[in-house]
């Protein structure tokens, strides 16, 4: 269980909370300041459009808009997303390393 590793659980909780807050601000910012870009993304919500938003961050689609605040928010979201993935990978590697070996065919 990840709660057995507070050095992973606490930063993960903070990063996921920050991610959700930034997603909320991104949707609000796009819908009010750049409605055409929001429409182009398919009017994403928390329940749908997540892959489009993540790909938008990775291909850096926000750069074509030319808004410095939007670029800062999207860059922060990309870094947060990558940090969460790195922590989850670290947790997976820890679990693999300490898992007991299972004899095959015995």
C-alpha angles and dihedrals in degrees: 000000000000090000087071087069109057089174086067103029098055097049089042092053091048093047095047091048090050090047092053091048092050091048089054091050092046093054092045093046094048094046093050104033103026108024093162091057090046090053091047089057089053097254093285122210134186089269101045138026097039094133091050091052093047091048088047088057095046096047088043094233090166091073093073090060092062096217114139094202092051091049092050092050093047093047090050090049092051092050091047092049092050092047091053090050091048092051092049091049090049090051090049091051092049091051092049092050096051097038112114116251114253119212112231117221098011 
